[in-house]
Structure formats: structure tokens, C-alpha cells
Amino acid sequence: MHLKSNPLNKPLFMKKQVLFLCVLITSLCSAQTLKVTKATRQQWSGGVVGQHGVYYNFEFQTKSKSVIPDTIWVNNAYYVPDFSGKNRAYIRTVDSVTHIIKYAVTINESHHDFRRGPGVSEKDTVKATTTTPAHIRQFKGAAMVSYRLKHKQRFYILKTFTDLKPLNYP
């Protein structure tokens, strides 16, 4: 006796295969990209007369060991993170169960507005490299993170920050 296949089950089987492929491709793509899980901005002032600035805190995560944030652009300056463990402002951790790699970055931007004499003031003493070519700095958003994936430079543009309550130091 020869069993005939039910023609109604073929489309269902094909739909399941297509769904499986979509889920597989999505999981592979998301495993290799960088995801921002936290981005906060907190303005501060005080300490010394005329001193103020902003603390930026970022958290990124990825499942791929080859994805490493290499440059962060924020407020017309760029910062090159060092995840070697020597600088506590740049921390890299790996979850041994989920194999998710997390990067935590803290940037302190500071400005000094004080008078050195009649009509002369010194402003914007940001400790960052600000010689980035203009075409790279121009992006629409609050910050931009660059990273390499498969020997190509990729960019993640952060649309907004979560603003925290300003700090006023005495």
C-alpha cells in the first residue's frame, strides 16, 4: 500500500522551515553585533571655581569575541577605550554561563571657565582628542561607537542619553 502525502501539510512544513531559517539568521546576526544596553549622561559643576562637565556612562554587550568597541564619539570629541584592565574607566567582563561579553565605559568631560586676566578666559579643556576629521564627527544622534566586525569598521549611533540628576560639588 502506497501512502499519499497530504498536500495540506506541505505548506505548513515549508512555513516551519522558513521560520526556522529566519530565527537562525536573526540569532547569528545579533550574536555578532554590538548592542548598547545603557547610556547615561550626568552634568556636574563645582569643586573649583568655573569647573563643570559631564559624566558619560555606556554599557555595551555582544556574544562575539571579535567585536570590540574601538572609538567613542561624544560632544565633538572622541575617546579610544583601553580594555586591557589598566584603566578602571574601561571594563570588560565575560559571563561564563551565557558567554555574553560586556563593556562598561565611563567618560569624564571637564571644562574650566575662569579668567586669566582682563577679558581673557580659558574654555573647554577636554582631555580628549578633538582632531577627528569633520566628516567622521558629523552624525545625527547623541553619540557614536565604532567597532570592527570581519575586518570592516562598523558604527552604532546612539540616538539619546538617559539624563541623570545634575551633581553640584561644593
Secondary structure, DSSP 8 states (H G I E B T S, - for coil): ------TTHHHHHHHHHHHHHHHHHHHHHHHHS-EEEEEEEEEEE-SSTTEEEEEEEEEEEES-TT--EEEEEETTEEE---TTSS-TTEEEEE-TTT--EEEEEEEEEEEE-EEEETTEEE----SSB----HHHH--SSSEEEEEEETTEEEEEEE---EE---EE--
